[in-house]
Amino acid sequence: MTQVSSPMSPLSNPQSPTMVNRHSTSSIRTLNIDFVTEEGLRHADMKLEARKYKSSAFKPQLLAVLRTLSVPLWQESELTPDLIKISKVSGSLTNAVFFVSCPSEPLIPTLLLRIYGSSSGALISRPRELHTLHILSSRYRIGPRVYGTFGNGRVEEYFDSVTLVASDLRDENVSRWIGARMAELHCVDIEAIEETSPVTRGEGKGWEIGAKKNVKAWLAPAREVLALPAVTQTSRRDLDLDVFLQRWEKYMRWLKEFEKTEGASRRVFAHNDAQYGNLLRLARIKEGLPEHHQVIVVDFEYASPNPAAFDIANHFHEWTANYHSSTPHIMDPSRYPTPKERRNFYLAYLTQSVVSSSAPPETFDEDILEGELGKMDRQVKAWSPASQAMWAVWGIVQAKEDMEGKEGEPEFDYIGYARCRMEGFRREIKALGI
């Protein structure tokens, strides 16, 4: 549920006194601040306060971070804080995100500054997220290049691009490009991300699918939020987690039987949050690259192993959202992609999957293709309620600070969003006969 931009390739040049050289991603506590670090990335023992980005002290602190991280061209001695321009990116629900530039020095690259949200730790493993980004960028050239980390955030590469808007998802060409991009991500080796051994490889051994794992992990903090005095009785009734858990477990049993008879959706490394705000369109594409590479996928905070059908179903639900409307927390089921629109996406996905796996030409046999299209649509419908359920529980947890009255006027109605998603979950399992 976050939005923004950036991508590609790891940071080289490991020589720095502030370099954290560890064998794996870790979270360490220094000076009462939780630092998230990754082997191969520079780290600055500093912290930035997102709410004070307009203050006179913020720019000097930011410049100190950039110099400590040795971000290319940003350590120039003549560069002063007054030359820096900071633009906040609207719409981020998990982080505060800024574009950092130096307009008077066109050769100095624009950067993306990400400051983690204060309550996001209950939902996201920051060490895991950073490790994932590093593996994707260094081995697969997918996702943002990370220049380095600091106490409560990181600095990433910026792309000259525009973030997609809700209507872009309905564009036939753009939808095909997204499908092809998702297929490429789904070819990433899960075991490389999870760092499993020959003994622990596979589902149930080295990793669990994210849909089940997240719901299980988020239920306890969600219960704590619903117990807060500010939560209305109506919301508690609509979001009754005891009733939800009974339905969820029944649905999980149904899914198990479904996959036995219909065939299991391929387990892949999934993005899990392919909403329009996490999809960028480059201002220009390098000559010789495939057409679909003008779409860049960013923000891998919720990425994990999952069925391919879950990732696709989750993306289709995002067709029903408009986070820039007067009611950004409401999902409109009437905007769900039609059979024709789903087929367009599936064709691009399957075609790119064949290209990426170097499958033989007979894979394109028309009868086989039609069978695969039908099977994929059935699998997507089967996993669709899981997306609704996961984000329903997420919305409850995310509402904590609003319910505690710590953040002033809420920017987003998380409880309303959770209620909308929970209703979607109930509606969809009923349609499946559960």
C-alpha positions in Angstrom: 0.0 0.0 0.0 2.8 2.4 -0.7 3.6 4.6 -3.6 6.7 6.1 -5.3 9.8 5.6 -7.6 13.4 4.4 -8.4 15.5 1.2 -9.5 18.5 -1.0 -10.6 21.8 -2.5 -9.5 23.8 -2.7 -6.3 26.2 -0.2 -4.7 29.8 -1.0 -5.3 32.8 0.6 -3.6 32.8 -1.0 -0.1 35.6 1.2 1.3 34.1 3.4 4.0 34.5 3.8 7.7 30.7 3.8 8.0 30.3 0.6 6.0 28.5 -2.1 7.9 29.9 -5.4 6.8 27.7 -8.2 8.0 27.0 -11.7 6.6 23.3 -11.1 6.5 20.7 -8.4 6.9 20.2 -7.4 10.5 18.6 -4.9 12.8 20.9 -3.6 15.5 20.3 -1.1 18.3 22.6 1.8 18.7 21.9 5.0 20.7 18.3 3.8 21.2 17.7 3.7 17.4 16.9 0.6 15.5 19.3 0.5 12.5 18.5 -1.9 9.6 21.6 -2.8 7.6 22.7 -5.1 4.8 26.1 -6.4 3.8 27.4 -4.4 0.8 25.5 -1.2 1.7 26.9 1.8 3.5 25.2 3.0 6.6 25.0 6.4 8.4 24.4 6.4 12.1 21.9 9.3 11.8 18.2 9.7 11.9 15.9 12.1 10.0 12.5 13.4 11.1 10.1 13.3 8.2 7.7 15.8 9.9 10.5 18.4 10.0 11.5 18.3 6.4 10.6 22.0 6.0 12.7 23.0 9.0 16.1 24.8 8.7 17.8 21.9 10.4 16.6 19.2 8.0 18.7 20.0 4.9 22.1 20.1 6.8 21.2 16.8 8.4 20.2 15.3 5.1 23.4 16.5 3.4 25.4 14.9 6.2 23.7 11.6 5.6 24.3 11.8 1.8 28.0 12.6 2.3 28.4 9.8 4.9 26.9 7.4 2.4 29.2 8.7 -0.4 26.3 9.1 -2.8 27.8 9.9 -6.2 28.4 13.6 -6.7 26.5 14.6 -3.5 29.7 14.8 -1.5 31.0 17.8 -3.4 32.5 20.2 -0.9 30.9 23.3 -2.5 27.4 21.8 -2.2 25.6 23.7 0.6 22.2 22.9 2.2 20.5 26.0 0.7 21.0 24.5 -2.8 19.0 21.4 -2.0 15.3 21.1 -3.1 13.1 18.6 -1.2 9.8 17.6 -2.6 7.4 15.4 -0.7 5.8 12.6 -2.7 2.1 12.3 -1.8 0.2 9.1 -1.3 2.7 7.0 0.7 0.8 5.1 3.4 3.8 3.2 5.0 6.7 5.7 4.5 7.4 9.3 4.1 9.0 9.6 0.6 10.8 12.6 -0.9 12.6 13.6 -4.1 15.9 15.3 -3.3 17.5 17.4 -6.0 19.9 20.3 -6.6 18.3 22.4 -9.4 21.3 24.7 -9.8 23.6 21.7 -10.4 22.0 19.7 -13.2 24.8 17.0 -13.1 24.0 16.1 -9.5 21.4 13.2 -9.7 18.0 13.4 -8.2 17.6 11.0 -5.3 14.7 9.3 -3.6 14.7 9.6 0.2 12.6 7.1 2.1 11.9 7.6 5.8 10.1 4.7 7.5 6.7 5.1 9.1 6.8 4.9 12.9 4.2 2.1 13.0 5.2 0.2 10.0 7.5 -2.2 11.9 4.4 -4.1 13.1 3.7 -4.9 9.5 7.0 -5.0 7.7 10.3 -6.7 8.5 12.7 -3.9 7.5 15.8 -6.2 7.5 14.0 -8.7 5.2 12.8 -5.8 2.9 16.4 -4.5 2.6 17.8 -7.9 1.9 15.2 -8.5 -0.8 15.9 -5.2 -2.5 19.6 -6.0 -2.4 19.2 -9.5 -3.9 16.7 -8.3 -6.6 18.9 -5.4 -7.7 22.3 -7.1 -7.6 21.3 -10.5 -9.1 18.3 -9.7 -11.2 18.4 -6.0 -11.9 14.9 -5.7 -10.6 13.9 -2.9 -8.2 15.6 0.1 -6.8 19.3 0.6 -6.5 19.9 1.4 -2.8 22.8 3.9 -2.2 22.8 3.3 1.6 20.8 3.3 4.8 20.5 5.6 7.8 18.8 5.2 11.2 15.2 5.2 10.0 15.3 5.0 6.3 17.3 4.7 3.1 18.4 6.6 0.0 17.5 5.2 -3.4 18.1 5.9 -7.1 15.5 8.1 -8.8 14.1 7.4 -12.2 12.8 10.1 -14.6 9.3 8.7 -14.6 5.7 9.3 -13.7 3.7 7.2 -11.3 0.7 5.5 -12.9 -2.8 6.7 -12.0 -5.9 4.6 -11.5 -7.1 4.9 -15.1 -3.7 3.7 -16.5 -4.5 0.2 -15.3 -7.4 0.0 -17.7 -5.2 0.9 -20.7 -4.8 -2.2 -22.8 -1.1 -1.6 -23.6 -0.2 -0.7 -20.0 -1.9 -3.7 -18.6 0.0 -6.0 -21.0 3.3 -4.3 -19.9 2.4 -4.9 -16.2 1.6 -8.5 -16.9 4.9 -9.1 -18.6 6.8 -7.3 -15.8 5.0 -9.5 -13.2 5.9 -12.6 -15.1 9.6 -11.6 -15.0 9.5 -11.1 -11.3 7.8 -14.4 -10.9 10.9 -16.0 -12.5 13.1 -15.0 -9.6 14.3 -18.0 -7.6 12.5 -18.0 -4.2 15.3 -20.0 -2.7 17.8 -17.2 -3.6 15.8 -14.6 -1.7 15.0 -16.9 1.3 18.6 -18.2 1.4 17.6 -21.7 2.1 19.8 -24.8 2.1 19.3 -28.0 0.2 17.6 -29.4 3.3 15.3 -26.5 3.9 14.2 -25.7 0.3 10.5 -25.4 -0.5 7.2 -24.4 1.0 6.8 -25.6 4.6 10.5 -26.0 5.0 12.4 -22.9 4.3 9.5 -20.6 3.8 5.7 -20.1 4.0 3.5 -18.3 1.5 3.0 -14.7 2.5 -0.8 -14.7 2.4 -1.0 -17.2 5.3 2.1 -15.9 7.1 0.9 -12.3 7.2 -2.6 -13.0 8.3 -1.3 -15.1 11.1 1.4 -12.5 12.2 -0.9 -9.5 12.0 -3.9 -10.9 13.9 -2.5 -10.2 17.4 -1.7 -6.5 16.7 -5.0 -6.2 15.0 -6.8 -7.4 18.1 -5.0 -4.8 20.1 -6.2 -2.0 17.8 -9.8 -3.2 17.9 -9.6 -3.1 21.7 -8.8 0.6 21.7 -11.6 2.9 23.1 -11.7 5.0 19.9 -12.9 2.1 17.8 -16.6 2.1 17.4 -18.9 -0.8 18.3 -20.0 -0.9 14.7 -16.4 -1.3 13.5 -15.7 -4.0 16.1 -18.8 -5.9 14.9 -17.9 -5.6 11.2 -14.3 -6.5 11.9 -14.9 -9.3 14.4 -11.6 -11.2 14.2 -13.0 -14.4 15.9 -15.6 -14.7 13.2 -13.0 -13.8 10.6 -10.6 -16.4 11.8 -13.3 -19.2 11.6 -14.1 -18.1 8.0 -10.4 -17.8 7.1 -9.6 -21.3 8.3 -12.5 -22.8 6.5 -11.4 -20.9 3.3 -7.9 -22.3 3.8 -9.2 -25.8 3.9 -11.3 -25.2 0.8 -8.2 -23.8 -1.0 -6.3 -26.9 -0.1 -8.9 -29.1 -1.7 -9.3 -26.8 -4.7 -5.6 -27.1 -5.5 -5.7 -30.9 -5.2 -8.4 -31.1 -7.9 -7.7 -28.0 -10.1 -3.9 -27.9 -9.7 -1.9 -25.6 -7.5 -1.0 -22.1 -8.6 2.8 -21.9 -9.1 4.6 -20.7 -6.0 6.7 -17.6 -7.0 8.4 -14.7 -5.5 5.5 -12.2 -5.6 5.3 -8.4 -5.2 2.0 -8.6 -3.4 1.2 -4.9 -3.7 1.1 -4.1 -7.5 -1.1 -1.1 -7.2 -0.9 1.8 -9.5 1.2 3.9 -7.1 3.9 1.3 -7.1 4.1 1.3 -10.9 6.2 3.9 -12.8 6.3 4.7 -16.5 9.7 5.9 -17.6 9.9 9.2 -19.5 12.1 7.5 -22.0 13.2 3.9 -22.6 16.7 2.8 -23.7 16.9 1.7 -27.3 16.8 -2.0 -27.8 14.9 -2.8 -24.6 11.5 -4.6 -24.7 8.5 -2.3 -24.8 7.2 -3.5 -21.5 10.4 -2.3 -19.7 9.0 1.2 -19.8 7.0 0.1 -16.7 9.0 -0.2 -13.5 7.8 -1.9 -10.4 8.9 -0.4 -7.1 8.3 -0.8 -3.4 8.9 -4.4 -2.4 8.0 -4.0 1.3 5.4 -6.7 1.2 7.1 -9.0 -1.4 7.3 -12.7 -0.4 6.7 -16.2 -1.8 3.1 -16.6 -2.8 1.0 -18.3 -5.4 1.2 -16.5 -8.7 -2.6 -16.4 -8.7 -2.5 -14.4 -5.4 -0.2 -11.7 -6.9 -2.4 -11.4 -10.0 -5.7 -11.4 -8.0 -4.2 -8.7 -5.7 -3.4 -6.6 -8.8 -6.9 -7.0 -10.1 -8.3 -5.7 -6.8 -6.2 -2.6 -7.3 -8.2 -1.9 -10.4 -11.1 -1.2 -8.0 -9.2 1.4 -6.0 -8.6 5.1 -6.5 -6.4 6.4 -3.7 -6.7 10.0 -5.0 -10.5 10.2 -4.9 -12.7 11.8 -2.2 -13.1 8.3 -0.7 -9.7 6.7 -1.1 -10.5 3.9 1.3 -13.4 2.5 -0.7 -12.9 -0.2 -3.3 -15.5 -0.3 -6.1 -16.1 -3.9 -7.2 -17.8 -2.7 -10.4 -14.3 -1.6 -11.6 -12.9 -5.1 -11.4 -11.4 -6.1 -14.8 -13.7 -7.8 -17.2 -13.1 -11.2 -18.7 -11.6 -9.5 -21.8 -9.3 -7.3 -19.7 -8.2 -10.3 -17.6 -7.5 -12.3 -20.8 -5.3 -9.4 -22.1 -3.3 -9.5 -18.9 -3.0 -13.3 -18.8 -1.8 -13.4 -22.4 1.0 -11.0 -21.7 1.9 -12.8 -18.5 2.0 -16.3 -20.1 3.9 -15.1 -23.2 6.6 -13.5 -21.1 6.7 -16.5 -18.8 7.5 -18.7 -21.8 10.2 -16.2 -23.0 11.8 -16.0 -19.6 11.9 -19.8 -19.1 13.1 -20.5 -22.7 10.2 -23.0 -23.1 9.9 -24.8 -26.5 7.7 -23.2 -29.3 5.0 -25.8 -28.9 4.1 -24.1 -25.6 2.2 -21.6 -27.8 -0.1 -24.3 -29.1 -3.6 -22.7 -29.3 -5.4 -25.4 -27.4 -2.8 -25.6 -24.7 -2.9 -21.8 -24.4 -6.7 -21.6 -24.1 -6.5 -24.3 -21.4 -3.9 -22.3 -19.5 -5.9 -19.1 -19.7 -9.0 -20.8 -18.2 -7.0 -22.5 -15.5 -5.3 -19.2 -14.5 -8.6 -17.4 -14.3 -10.0 -20.1 -12.0 -6.9 -20.0 -9.8 -7.0 -16.2 -9.6 -10.7 -16.3 -8.5 -9.8 -19.0 -5.9 -7.0 -16.9 -4.4 -8.8 -13.6 -4.7 -10.4 -13.7 -1.2 -6.9 -14.2 0.4 -5.9 -10.7 -0.9 -9.0 -9.2 0.6 -8.4 -10.8 3.9 -4.7 -9.9 4.1 -5.3 -6.2 3.5 -8.3 -6.2 5.8 -6.1 -7.2 8.7 -3.4 -4.9 7.5 -5.8 -1.9 7.6 -6.7 -2.6 11.2 -3.1 -2.7 12.3 -2.2 0.4 10.3 -5.1 2.3 12.1 -3.3 2.1 15.5 -1.9 5.6 15.7 -5.1 7.2 14.4 -7.1 5.3 17.0 -4.6 6.5 19.7 -4.9 10.1 18.4 -1.2 10.5 18.1 -1.0 11.8 14.5 -3.6 14.5 14.5 -6.1 14.5 11.6 -5.8 11.1 9.8 -4.7 11.2 6.2 -6.4 7.9 5.4 -9.4 6.0 6.9 -7.7 2.7 7.6 -10.6 1.3 9.6 -12.9 2.2 6.8 -10.5 0.5 4.3 -10.4 -2.6 6.5 -14.2 -2.8 6.7 -14.3 -2.5 2.9 -11.8 -5.3 2.4 -13.4 -7.5 5.0 -16.7 -7.2 3.2 -15.0 -8.1 0.0 -13.6 -11.2 1.7 -17.0 -12.3 2.9 -18.6 -11.6 -0.4 -16.0 -13.6 -2.3 -15.9 -16.7 -0.2 -19.7 -16.8 -0.3 -19.5 -16.6 -4.2 -17.1 -19.6 -4.0 -19.7 -21.6 -2.0 -17.7 -21.5 1.2 
